[in-house]
Amino acid sequence: MPYVIAAPCIDVMDKSCIEECPVDCIYEGERKLYINPKECIDCGACEPVCPVEAISQDRRAPDPEFVEDNRRFFTELLPGRDAPVGTPGGSNKTGPIGVDTPLVASH
């Protein structure tokens, strides 16, 4: 099961998790970070370093709406973008995405 990042990350984005991720699957929106479910290898390295405890396995997420929202970040067209983020093979290839899902933008 992939890991997801929930509401506590909004407007915090500590980014310690990005440094710990061995496969570079954590992407930066405008106000929150997102884990690509197709790139995550379920190693769990990101979870213990998050200072706001926003990261959990998708099946253990305290707020299930963020499991689906995390997926939407990669599969749906986000405001101001020409195509969905998809699975680019690492956030170093894209740099910050700079936009969030509607759920996070309205939070």
Z-matrix of the N, CA and C atoms (Angstrom, degrees):
N
C 1 1.446
C 2 1.528 1 110.09
N 3 1.321 2 117.61 1 132.30
C 4 1.464 3 118.97 2 178.72
C 5 1.526 4 111.87 3 -73.15
N 6 1.285 5 114.43 4 162.43
C 7 1.459 6 120.90 5 176.48
C 8 1.530 7 108.53 6 -90.25
N 9 1.332 8 115.78 7 156.14
C 10 1.461 9 122.07 8 177.74
C 11 1.521 10 109.49 9 -133.37
N 12 1.307 11 115.18 10 158.50
C 13 1.460 12 121.61 11 177.32
C 14 1.514 13 107.63 12 -114.18
N 15 1.322 14 116.89 13 127.95
C 16 1.467 15 122.13 14 -174.08
C 17 1.532 16 112.37 15 -106.60
N 18 1.319 17 115.42 16 -168.27
C 19 1.472 18 124.27 17 -172.31
C 20 1.530 19 116.10 18 -52.03
N 21 1.338 20 120.31 19 -36.49
C 22 1.472 21 117.81 20 -177.77
C 23 1.536 22 114.74 21 -57.63
N 24 1.323 23 117.03 22 -18.57
C 25 1.469 24 120.38 23 179.52
C 26 1.534 25 112.28 24 -78.17
N 27 1.324 26 117.08 25 -22.13
C 28 1.465 27 120.16 26 -175.81
C 29 1.528 28 110.42 27 -58.24
N 30 1.305 29 115.39 28 126.80
C 31 1.464 30 125.05 29 -179.80
C 32 1.525 31 114.42 30 66.61
N 33 1.337 32 117.27 31 11.02
C 34 1.472 33 121.26 32 175.83
C 35 1.528 34 108.87 33 -110.63
N 36 1.308 35 117.67 34 -58.77
C 37 1.468 36 124.79 35 179.66
C 38 1.529 37 113.48 36 39.66
N 39 1.297 38 116.30 37 61.11
C 40 1.470 39 122.50 38 179.57
C 41 1.530 40 112.67 39 -59.12
N 42 1.298 41 118.54 40 -35.42
C 43 1.462 42 126.45 41 177.01
C 44 1.523 43 115.03 42 72.97
N 45 1.338 44 119.03 43 7.02
C 46 1.472 45 120.38 44 173.89
C 47 1.519 46 110.33 45 -59.69
N 48 1.332 47 116.27 46 -34.11
C 49 1.462 48 121.00 47 -179.23
C 50 1.527 49 111.19 48 -63.54
N 51 1.317 50 117.19 49 -36.17
C 52 1.464 51 120.91 50 -179.83
C 53 1.525 52 110.16 51 -61.53
N 54 1.312 53 116.43 52 -41.79
C 55 1.463 54 121.07 53 -179.87
C 56 1.524 55 112.14 54 -66.11
N 57 1.336 56 117.79 55 -30.28
C 58 1.461 57 122.02 56 -177.82
C 59 1.515 58 114.04 57 -85.50
N 60 1.313 59 118.05 58 -22.62
C 61 1.463 60 121.59 59 -174.37
C 62 1.533 61 110.82 60 -69.01
N 63 1.343 62 117.59 61 118.48
C 64 1.464 63 119.49 62 -178.24
C 65 1.526 64 114.53 63 -76.16
N 66 1.346 65 117.84 64 -12.55
C 67 1.464 66 119.92 65 -178.04
C 68 1.532 67 113.20 66 -116.57
N 69 1.317 68 117.91 67 7.36
C 70 1.468 69 122.34 68 173.96
C 71 1.531 70 112.33 69 58.46
N 72 1.349 71 116.28 70 45.42
C 73 1.472 72 119.83 71 -175.73
C 74 1.526 73 113.38 72 -103.08
N 75 1.327 74 118.45 73 12.69
C 76 1.461 75 121.71 74 -179.62
C 77 1.525 76 108.74 75 -106.46
N 78 1.330 77 114.58 76 119.88
C 79 1.465 78 122.02 77 -174.23
C 80 1.521 79 110.45 78 -109.19
N 81 1.325 80 114.69 79 151.34
C 82 1.457 81 121.02 80 -175.11
C 83 1.524 82 112.13 81 -104.31
N 84 1.343 83 115.29 82 117.46
C 85 1.457 84 120.36 83 172.12
C 86 1.523 85 108.12 84 -86.89
N 87 1.314 86 116.72 85 -159.95
C 88 1.462 87 119.51 86 178.65
C 89 1.529 88 111.77 87 -78.04
N 90 1.343 89 117.08 88 -41.38
C 91 1.467 90 121.28 89 -175.40
C 92 1.519 91 114.03 90 -122.87
N 93 1.346 92 118.48 91 -2.92
C 94 1.459 93 122.10 92 -174.12
C 95 1.517 94 109.79 93 -152.41
N 96 1.326 95 115.83 94 156.40
C 97 1.461 96 122.36 95 174.43
C 98 1.521 97 109.25 96 -97.16
N 99 1.337 98 116.77 97 154.66
C 100 1.460 99 123.13 98 -177.78
C 101 1.529 100 109.53 99 -136.52
N 102 1.331 101 117.00 100 139.56
C 103 1.465 102 122.26 101 177.70
C 104 1.525 103 108.61 102 -100.50
N 105 1.329 104 116.46 103 125.65
C 106 1.454 105 120.50 104 178.85
C 107 1.532 106 108.69 105 -72.79
N 108 1.343 107 118.06 106 115.39
C 109 1.464 108 120.33 107 -175.61
C 110 1.530 109 113.86 108 -66.36
N 111 1.324 110 117.11 109 -22.29
C 112 1.474 111 119.64 110 179.14
C 113 1.523 112 111.94 111 -84.87
N 114 1.317 113 117.21 112 -19.98
C 115 1.465 114 120.78 113 -179.08
C 116 1.527 115 112.54 114 -99.79
N 117 1.328 116 117.52 115 -21.93
C 118 1.466 117 122.07 116 -178.63
C 119 1.533 118 109.92 117 -66.05
N 120 1.328 119 116.55 118 131.95
C 121 1.466 120 121.32 119 179.74
C 122 1.527 121 111.89 120 -100.89
N 123 1.319 122 117.02 121 10.80
C 124 1.467 123 122.64 122 175.75
C 125 1.530 124 113.84 123 60.94
N 126 1.309 125 117.05 124 34.05
C 127 1.466 126 119.58 125 -179.04
C 128 1.521 127 112.34 126 -79.17
N 129 1.337 128 116.88 127 -26.02
C 130 1.459 129 121.04 128 178.72
C 131 1.517 130 115.30 129 80.99
N 132 1.313 131 118.84 130 6.96
C 133 1.468 132 121.01 131 -178.64
C 134 1.521 133 112.46 132 -62.00
N 135 1.312 134 117.20 133 -29.26
C 136 1.460 135 121.74 134 -176.64
C 137 1.527 136 113.34 135 -75.88
N 138 1.308 137 116.78 136 -33.00
C 139 1.471 138 120.93 137 -171.72
C 140 1.533 139 114.55 138 -59.15
N 141 1.341 140 119.76 139 -51.04
C 142 1.468 141 118.21 140 -175.40
C 143 1.525 142 115.43 141 -71.47
N 144 1.331 143 118.55 142 -16.54
C 145 1.466 144 119.79 143 -178.16
C 146 1.519 145 113.32 144 -90.30
N 147 1.316 146 117.87 145 -8.27
C 148 1.461 147 120.61 146 -179.52
C 149 1.529 148 109.52 147 -73.41
N 150 1.335 149 117.78 148 116.87
C 151 1.463 150 120.23 149 -175.74
C 152 1.531 151 114.25 150 -71.82
N 153 1.346 152 117.41 151 -15.56
C 154 1.465 153 120.04 152 -179.68
C 155 1.531 154 112.15 153 -110.33
N 156 1.337 155 116.57 154 9.27
C 157 1.466 156 123.28 155 177.47
C 158 1.529 157 112.13 156 53.71
N 159 1.320 158 116.28 157 44.71
C 160 1.462 159 121.83 158 -179.25
C 161 1.520 160 112.77 159 -88.75
N 162 1.334 161 118.35 160 -10.55
C 163 1.461 162 121.92 161 -173.18
C 164 1.524 163 111.13 162 -104.93
N 165 1.337 164 114.56 163 134.26
C 166 1.462 165 120.54 164 175.78
C 167 1.524 166 108.99 165 -153.98
N 168 1.332 167 116.32 166 166.05
C 169 1.458 168 119.45 167 172.71
C 170 1.519 169 107.88 168 -65.35
N 171 1.307 170 116.77 169 147.92
C 172 1.467 171 118.85 170 -175.49
C 173 1.524 172 112.61 171 -58.68
N 174 1.310 173 117.95 172 -35.68
C 175 1.470 174 119.90 173 -179.06
C 176 1.530 175 112.75 174 -74.99
N 177 1.325 176 117.07 175 -11.80
C 178 1.467 177 121.60 176 179.19
C 179 1.526 178 112.55 177 -113.17
N 180 1.304 179 117.02 178 10.82
C 181 1.462 180 120.86 179 -177.23
C 182 1.528 181 110.55 180 -63.45
N 183 1.332 182 117.29 181 129.82
C 184 1.465 183 119.76 182 -179.60
C 185 1.523 184 112.90 183 -67.43
N 186 1.314 185 117.22 184 -22.53
C 187 1.461 186 121.71 185 179.76
C 188 1.531 187 107.95 186 -127.74
N 189 1.343 188 117.81 187 94.91
C 190 1.467 189 121.28 188 -174.77
C 191 1.530 190 115.07 189 -57.65
N 192 1.329 191 118.53 190 -24.23
C 193 1.462 192 118.37 191 -179.73
C 194 1.528 193 111.45 192 -63.73
N 195 1.339 194 117.74 193 -23.47
C 196 1.463 195 119.65 194 178.91
C 197 1.524 196 112.47 195 -78.78
N 198 1.335 197 118.17 196 -18.94
C 199 1.466 198 120.59 197 174.06
C 200 1.530 199 108.54 198 -65.08
N 201 1.313 200 116.69 199 -50.42
C 202 1.463 201 121.72 200 178.78
C 203 1.530 202 111.03 201 -67.36
N 204 1.315 203 117.24 202 -39.04
C 205 1.459 204 120.94 203 -179.86
C 206 1.524 205 111.17 204 -64.09
N 207 1.331 206 116.53 205 -38.26
C 208 1.457 207 121.05 206 177.60
C 209 1.529 208 109.91 207 -61.06
N 210 1.328 209 117.49 208 -42.72
C 211 1.462 210 122.02 209 178.10
C 212 1.533 211 110.44 210 -63.54
N 213 1.327 212 116.18 211 -43.68
C 214 1.479 213 121.23 212 -179.36
C 215 1.527 214 112.38 213 -57.71
N 216 1.324 215 116.59 214 -34.97
C 217 1.464 216 120.09 215 -179.38
C 218 1.529 217 110.84 216 -55.30
N 219 1.319 218 116.73 217 -33.37
C 220 1.462 219 121.36 218 -176.47
C 221 1.521 220 114.06 219 -97.63
N 222 1.326 221 118.27 220 -24.22
C 223 1.463 222 120.66 221 -172.68
C 224 1.523 223 114.76 222 -104.64
N 225 1.317 224 118.42 223 -20.20
C 226 1.458 225 120.81 224 -177.57
C 227 1.528 226 111.03 225 -108.52
N 228 1.310 227 114.63 226 156.03
C 229 1.460 228 120.32 227 178.22
C 230 1.527 229 109.24 228 -71.31
N 231 1.307 230 116.46 229 121.84
C 232 1.465 231 121.89 230 179.95
C 233 1.523 232 109.78 231 -91.57
N 234 1.327 233 117.54 232 153.39
C 235 1.463 234 120.57 233 -179.33
C 236 1.541 235 112.58 234 -53.64
N 237 1.326 236 115.40 235 132.62
C 238 1.456 237 120.73 236 177.01
C 239 1.519 238 115.45 237 81.44
N 240 1.338 239 117.70 238 2.24
C 241 1.470 240 120.17 239 -179.94
C 242 1.519 241 110.00 240 -109.15
N 243 1.321 242 116.62 241 153.63
C 244 1.457 243 121.84 242 -179.45
C 245 1.527 244 113.13 243 -87.03
N 246 1.346 245 116.22 244 -21.28
C 247 1.463 246 121.34 245 -177.67
C 248 1.523 247 108.73 246 -152.11
N 249 1.331 248 117.11 247 159.05
C 250 1.466 249 119.08 248 175.22
C 251 1.536 250 110.11 249 -61.39
N 252 1.330 251 115.85 250 156.37
C 253 1.470 252 120.49 251 178.53
C 254 1.521 253 109.48 252 -61.57
N 255 1.341 254 117.17 253 -42.79
C 256 1.458 255 121.37 254 178.56
C 257 1.516 256 112.54 255 69.95
N 258 1.323 257 115.68 256 -143.80
C 259 1.460 258 122.57 257 -179.26
C 260 1.528 259 108.11 258 -125.18
N 261 1.336 260 116.56 259 80.74
C 262 1.466 261 119.63 260 -174.51
C 263 1.526 262 115.14 261 -76.77
N 264 1.340 263 117.85 262 -8.47
C 265 1.457 264 119.12 263 178.69
C 266 1.517 265 114.41 264 92.02
N 267 1.318 266 116.86 265 25.40
C 268 1.459 267 120.82 266 175.92
C 269 1.513 268 112.42 267 130.10
N 270 1.322 269 114.54 268 142.57
C 271 1.461 270 119.52 269 -177.70
C 272 1.523 271 112.92 270 -72.01
N 273 1.320 272 117.82 271 -19.58
C 274 1.465 273 118.94 272 175.93
C 275 1.518 274 111.47 273 -65.80
N 276 1.329 275 116.65 274 -24.50
C 277 1.462 276 120.77 275 178.81
C 278 1.528 277 112.01 276 -76.27
N 279 1.335 278 116.91 277 -28.17
C 280 1.460 279 120.23 278 -176.56
C 281 1.515 280 113.68 279 -101.38
N 282 1.335 281 116.28 280 -28.80
C 283 1.459 282 120.12 281 -170.27
C 284 1.519 283 108.43 282 71.09
N 285 1.319 284 118.47 283 -172.80
C 286 1.464 285 120.43 284 179.03
C 287 1.526 286 110.84 285 -59.74
N 288 1.319 287 115.82 286 135.68
C 289 1.465 288 121.11 287 178.31
C 290 1.530 289 109.36 288 -76.39
N 291 1.341 290 116.25 289 -37.60
C 292 1.462 291 120.93 290 172.39
C 293 1.502 292 116.50 291 79.76
N 294 1.325 293 118.08 292 9.49
C 295 1.463 294 122.06 293 177.58
C 296 1.525 295 107.84 294 -144.52
N 297 1.323 296 116.23 295 153.86
C 298 1.464 297 120.62 296 -179.26
C 299 1.514 298 110.90 297 -116.33
N 300 1.314 299 115.50 298 170.58
C 301 1.453 300 121.35 299 172.65
C 302 1.530 301 109.05 300 -69.27
N 303 1.316 302 117.42 301 160.40
C 304 1.470 303 119.59 302 177.65
C 305 1.542 304 113.43 303 -57.12
N 306 1.337 305 117.48 304 -35.26
C 307 1.471 306 120.10 305 178.93
C 308 1.523 307 110.67 306 -60.64
N 309 1.299 308 117.28 307 -47.99
C 310 1.467 309 120.94 308 -178.60
C 311 1.523 310 110.52 309 -71.74
N 312 1.308 311 118.20 310 -40.02
C 313 1.465 312 121.33 311 -179.90
C 314 1.529 313 111.41 312 -61.00
N 315 1.318 314 116.99 313 -32.03
C 316 1.471 315 120.16 314 -179.21
C 317 1.515 316 113.10 315 -90.65
N 318 1.309 317 117.59 316 -3.61
C 319 1.480 318 121.88 317 -176.01
C 320 1.516 319 111.17 318 -73.63
